[in-house]
C-alpha cells in the first residue's frame, strides 16, 4: 500500500540529486548556506523538492518558495530563500537544476 501523497508518509524517500544554495551578501557571501534537493519515493511514486538550510549562519526568519516540474523521468526544481541573512537588507538567493 502506498503513501497518502505527503512526503512524510513515504517510507523509502531518498535524494536523487542536489545543488548548493550560496549566500550573496554580508557574512554569507560565497558561503554554502544550504542545499536544494530533488527527492523521490518508490512507494509513493512521487518527486518533491526539499530545502535544507544550515543553522548558525543567521538568526532571522527565512521564507522558502519552491517549484518542481516533472514529466516522465525528467524533473526540474527551483527554490528561492529570502531573509536578511545577517545583513542590513532583506534579499533572496536561489538555485535551480534539472535531472
PyMOL CGO cylinders between C-alpha atoms (Angstrom):
from pymol import cmd
from pymol.cgo import CYLINDER

trace = [
    CYLINDER, 0.00, 0.00, 0.00, 1.38, 3.43, -0.97, 0.3, 1, 1, 1, 1, 1, 1,
    CYLINDER, 1.38, 3.43, -0.97, 1.53, 6.67, 0.95, 0.3, 1, 1, 1, 1, 1, 1,
    CYLINDER, 1.53, 6.67, 0.95, -1.12, 9.37, 1.09, 0.3, 1, 1, 1, 1, 1, 1,
    CYLINDER, -1.12, 9.37, 1.09, 0.77, 11.80, -1.18, 0.3, 1, 1, 1, 1, 1, 1,
    CYLINDER, 0.77, 11.80, -1.18, 2.53, 13.53, 1.70, 0.3, 1, 1, 1, 1, 1, 1,
    CYLINDER, 2.53, 13.53, 1.70, 6.33, 13.10, 1.58, 0.3, 1, 1, 1, 1, 1, 1,
    CYLINDER, 6.33, 13.10, 1.58, 6.34, 12.47, 5.33, 0.3, 1, 1, 1, 1, 1, 1,
    CYLINDER, 6.34, 12.47, 5.33, 4.20, 9.33, 4.85, 0.3, 1, 1, 1, 1, 1, 1,
    CYLINDER, 4.20, 9.33, 4.85, 6.57, 7.75, 2.29, 0.3, 1, 1, 1, 1, 1, 1,
    CYLINDER, 6.57, 7.75, 2.29, 8.73, 5.11, 3.97, 0.3, 1, 1, 1, 1, 1, 1,
    CYLINDER, 8.73, 5.11, 3.97, 11.50, 4.98, 1.36, 0.3, 1, 1, 1, 1, 1, 1,
    CYLINDER, 11.50, 4.98, 1.36, 12.36, 8.57, 0.32, 0.3, 1, 1, 1, 1, 1, 1,
    CYLINDER, 12.36, 8.57, 0.32, 15.83, 9.36, -0.96, 0.3, 1, 1, 1, 1, 1, 1,
    CYLINDER, 15.83, 9.36, -0.96, 17.68, 12.25, -2.54, 0.3, 1, 1, 1, 1, 1, 1,
    CYLINDER, 17.68, 12.25, -2.54, 18.09, 11.84, -6.30, 0.3, 1, 1, 1, 1, 1, 1,
    CYLINDER, 18.09, 11.84, -6.30, 20.20, 14.96, -6.86, 0.3, 1, 1, 1, 1, 1, 1,
    CYLINDER, 20.20, 14.96, -6.86, 21.12, 18.17, -5.05, 0.3, 1, 1, 1, 1, 1, 1,
    CYLINDER, 21.12, 18.17, -5.05, 22.77, 21.53, -5.56, 0.3, 1, 1, 1, 1, 1, 1,
    CYLINDER, 22.77, 21.53, -5.56, 24.14, 24.04, -3.05, 0.3, 1, 1, 1, 1, 1, 1,
    CYLINDER, 24.14, 24.04, -3.05, 22.49, 27.34, -2.12, 0.3, 1, 1, 1, 1, 1, 1,
    CYLINDER, 22.49, 27.34, -2.12, 25.09, 30.12, -1.87, 0.3, 1, 1, 1, 1, 1, 1,
    CYLINDER, 25.09, 30.12, -1.87, 24.82, 33.32, 0.13, 0.3, 1, 1, 1, 1, 1, 1,
    CYLINDER, 24.82, 33.32, 0.13, 25.24, 36.51, -1.88, 0.3, 1, 1, 1, 1, 1, 1,
    CYLINDER, 25.24, 36.51, -1.88, 25.75, 39.30, 0.70, 0.3, 1, 1, 1, 1, 1, 1,
    CYLINDER, 25.75, 39.30, 0.70, 27.32, 40.06, 4.03, 0.3, 1, 1, 1, 1, 1, 1,
    CYLINDER, 27.32, 40.06, 4.03, 28.72, 37.24, 6.15, 0.3, 1, 1, 1, 1, 1, 1,
    CYLINDER, 28.72, 37.24, 6.15, 27.16, 34.52, 3.95, 0.3, 1, 1, 1, 1, 1, 1,
    CYLINDER, 27.16, 34.52, 3.95, 28.58, 35.86, 0.63, 0.3, 1, 1, 1, 1, 1, 1,
    CYLINDER, 28.58, 35.86, 0.63, 30.08, 32.92, -1.27, 0.3, 1, 1, 1, 1, 1, 1,
    CYLINDER, 30.08, 32.92, -1.27, 29.31, 30.51, 1.58, 0.3, 1, 1, 1, 1, 1, 1,
    CYLINDER, 29.31, 30.51, 1.58, 27.11, 27.45, 1.13, 0.3, 1, 1, 1, 1, 1, 1,
    CYLINDER, 27.11, 27.45, 1.13, 24.07, 28.20, 3.29, 0.3, 1, 1, 1, 1, 1, 1,
    CYLINDER, 24.07, 28.20, 3.29, 22.16, 25.03, 2.44, 0.3, 1, 1, 1, 1, 1, 1,
    CYLINDER, 22.16, 25.03, 2.44, 21.13, 22.62, -0.31, 0.3, 1, 1, 1, 1, 1, 1,
    CYLINDER, 21.13, 22.62, -0.31, 18.22, 22.21, -2.71, 0.3, 1, 1, 1, 1, 1, 1,
    CYLINDER, 18.22, 22.21, -2.71, 17.32, 18.53, -3.14, 0.3, 1, 1, 1, 1, 1, 1,
    CYLINDER, 17.32, 18.53, -3.14, 15.18, 16.55, -5.56, 0.3, 1, 1, 1, 1, 1, 1,
    CYLINDER, 15.18, 16.55, -5.56, 13.60, 13.70, -3.60, 0.3, 1, 1, 1, 1, 1, 1,
    CYLINDER, 13.60, 13.70, -3.60, 11.87, 10.51, -4.81, 0.3, 1, 1, 1, 1, 1, 1,
    CYLINDER, 11.87, 10.51, -4.81, 9.86, 7.67, -3.25, 0.3, 1, 1, 1, 1, 1, 1,
    CYLINDER, 9.86, 7.67, -3.25, 9.22, 4.35, -4.98, 0.3, 1, 1, 1, 1, 1, 1,
    CYLINDER, 9.22, 4.35, -4.98, 6.41, 3.62, -2.51, 0.3, 1, 1, 1, 1, 1, 1,
    CYLINDER, 6.41, 3.62, -2.51, 4.59, 6.89, -3.24, 0.3, 1, 1, 1, 1, 1, 1,
    CYLINDER, 4.59, 6.89, -3.24, 5.72, 7.17, -6.89, 0.3, 1, 1, 1, 1, 1, 1,
    CYLINDER, 5.72, 7.17, -6.89, 6.39, 10.86, -6.34, 0.3, 1, 1, 1, 1, 1, 1,
    CYLINDER, 6.39, 10.86, -6.34, 9.04, 13.56, -6.66, 0.3, 1, 1, 1, 1, 1, 1,
    CYLINDER, 9.04, 13.56, -6.66, 9.28, 16.61, -4.39, 0.3, 1, 1, 1, 1, 1, 1,
    CYLINDER, 9.28, 16.61, -4.39, 11.85, 19.20, -3.54, 0.3, 1, 1, 1, 1, 1, 1,
    CYLINDER, 11.85, 19.20, -3.54, 13.39, 19.95, -0.16, 0.3, 1, 1, 1, 1, 1, 1,
    CYLINDER, 13.39, 19.95, -0.16, 15.50, 22.85, 1.03, 0.3, 1, 1, 1, 1, 1, 1,
    CYLINDER, 15.50, 22.85, 1.03, 17.91, 22.19, 3.87, 0.3, 1, 1, 1, 1, 1, 1,
    CYLINDER, 17.91, 22.19, 3.87, 19.39, 25.34, 5.44, 0.3, 1, 1, 1, 1, 1, 1,
    CYLINDER, 19.39, 25.34, 5.44, 22.44, 25.25, 7.68, 0.3, 1, 1, 1, 1, 1, 1,
    CYLINDER, 22.44, 25.25, 7.68, 21.79, 26.83, 11.06, 0.3, 1, 1, 1, 1, 1, 1,
    CYLINDER, 21.79, 26.83, 11.06, 24.06, 29.18, 12.92, 0.3, 1, 1, 1, 1, 1, 1,
    CYLINDER, 24.06, 29.18, 12.92, 24.80, 31.40, 9.90, 0.3, 1, 1, 1, 1, 1, 1,
    CYLINDER, 24.80, 31.40, 9.90, 21.95, 33.86, 10.54, 0.3, 1, 1, 1, 1, 1, 1,
    CYLINDER, 21.95, 33.86, 10.54, 19.31, 34.34, 13.19, 0.3, 1, 1, 1, 1, 1, 1,
    CYLINDER, 19.31, 34.34, 13.19, 16.36, 35.94, 11.38, 0.3, 1, 1, 1, 1, 1, 1,
    CYLINDER, 16.36, 35.94, 11.38, 13.33, 34.12, 9.90, 0.3, 1, 1, 1, 1, 1, 1,
    CYLINDER, 13.33, 34.12, 9.90, 13.70, 32.60, 6.43, 0.3, 1, 1, 1, 1, 1, 1,
    CYLINDER, 13.70, 32.60, 6.43, 10.98, 32.27, 3.78, 0.3, 1, 1, 1, 1, 1, 1,
    CYLINDER, 10.98, 32.27, 3.78, 11.29, 29.38, 1.30, 0.3, 1, 1, 1, 1, 1, 1,
    CYLINDER, 11.29, 29.38, 1.30, 9.47, 29.14, -2.03, 0.3, 1, 1, 1, 1, 1, 1,
    CYLINDER, 9.47, 29.14, -2.03, 9.88, 26.05, -4.22, 0.3, 1, 1, 1, 1, 1, 1,
    CYLINDER, 9.88, 26.05, -4.22, 8.70, 24.88, -7.63, 0.3, 1, 1, 1, 1, 1, 1,
    CYLINDER, 8.70, 24.88, -7.63, 9.02, 21.45, -9.21, 0.3, 1, 1, 1, 1, 1, 1,
    CYLINDER, 9.02, 21.45, -9.21, 8.21, 20.43, -12.77, 0.3, 1, 1, 1, 1, 1, 1,
    CYLINDER, 8.21, 20.43, -12.77, 8.17, 16.72, -13.57, 0.3, 1, 1, 1, 1, 1, 1,
    CYLINDER, 8.17, 16.72, -13.57, 7.28, 14.79, -16.70, 0.3, 1, 1, 1, 1, 1, 1,
    CYLINDER, 7.28, 14.79, -16.70, 8.11, 11.15, -17.19, 0.3, 1, 1, 1, 1, 1, 1,
    CYLINDER, 8.11, 11.15, -17.19, 11.58, 10.58, -15.76, 0.3, 1, 1, 1, 1, 1, 1,
    CYLINDER, 11.58, 10.58, -15.76, 12.68, 14.24, -16.01, 0.3, 1, 1, 1, 1, 1, 1,
    CYLINDER, 12.68, 14.24, -16.01, 12.27, 16.84, -13.27, 0.3, 1, 1, 1, 1, 1, 1,
    CYLINDER, 12.27, 16.84, -13.27, 13.36, 20.44, -12.76, 0.3, 1, 1, 1, 1, 1, 1,
    CYLINDER, 13.36, 20.44, -12.76, 13.32, 22.14, -9.38, 0.3, 1, 1, 1, 1, 1, 1,
    CYLINDER, 13.32, 22.14, -9.38, 13.84, 25.72, -8.32, 0.3, 1, 1, 1, 1, 1, 1,
    CYLINDER, 13.84, 25.72, -8.32, 13.92, 27.33, -4.88, 0.3, 1, 1, 1, 1, 1, 1,
    CYLINDER, 13.92, 27.33, -4.88, 14.20, 30.86, -3.52, 0.3, 1, 1, 1, 1, 1, 1,
    CYLINDER, 14.20, 30.86, -3.52, 15.25, 31.53, 0.05, 0.3, 1, 1, 1, 1, 1, 1,
    CYLINDER, 15.25, 31.53, 0.05, 14.60, 35.01, 1.47, 0.3, 1, 1, 1, 1, 1, 1,
    CYLINDER, 14.60, 35.01, 1.47, 15.88, 36.60, 4.68, 0.3, 1, 1, 1, 1, 1, 1,
    CYLINDER, 15.88, 36.60, 4.68, 18.23, 39.37, 5.71, 0.3, 1, 1, 1, 1, 1, 1,
    CYLINDER, 18.23, 39.37, 5.71, 20.87, 36.65, 6.35, 0.3, 1, 1, 1, 1, 1, 1,
    CYLINDER, 20.87, 36.65, 6.35, 22.54, 38.85, 8.95, 0.3, 1, 1, 1, 1, 1, 1,
    CYLINDER, 22.54, 38.85, 8.95, 22.80, 41.87, 6.63, 0.3, 1, 1, 1, 1, 1, 1,
    CYLINDER, 22.80, 41.87, 6.63, 21.00, 45.24, 6.81, 0.3, 1, 1, 1, 1, 1, 1,
    CYLINDER, 21.00, 45.24, 6.81, 18.77, 44.36, 3.83, 0.3, 1, 1, 1, 1, 1, 1,
    CYLINDER, 18.77, 44.36, 3.83, 16.23, 41.60, 3.11, 0.3, 1, 1, 1, 1, 1, 1,
    CYLINDER, 16.23, 41.60, 3.11, 17.22, 39.70, -0.06, 0.3, 1, 1, 1, 1, 1, 1,
    CYLINDER, 17.22, 39.70, -0.06, 16.66, 36.44, -1.91, 0.3, 1, 1, 1, 1, 1, 1,
    CYLINDER, 16.66, 36.44, -1.91, 19.05, 33.74, -3.09, 0.3, 1, 1, 1, 1, 1, 1,
    CYLINDER, 19.05, 33.74, -3.09, 18.11, 30.73, -5.16, 0.3, 1, 1, 1, 1, 1, 1,
    CYLINDER, 18.11, 30.73, -5.16, 19.12, 27.64, -7.05, 0.3, 1, 1, 1, 1, 1, 1,
    CYLINDER, 19.12, 27.64, -7.05, 17.73, 25.59, -9.92, 0.3, 1, 1, 1, 1, 1, 1,
    CYLINDER, 17.73, 25.59, -9.92, 18.61, 22.35, -11.65, 0.3, 1, 1, 1, 1, 1, 1,
    CYLINDER, 18.61, 22.35, -11.65, 17.11, 19.67, -13.88, 0.3, 1, 1, 1, 1, 1, 1,
    CYLINDER, 17.11, 19.67, -13.88, 17.61, 15.96, -13.57, 0.3, 1, 1, 1, 1, 1, 1,
]
cmd.load_cgo(trace, "trace")
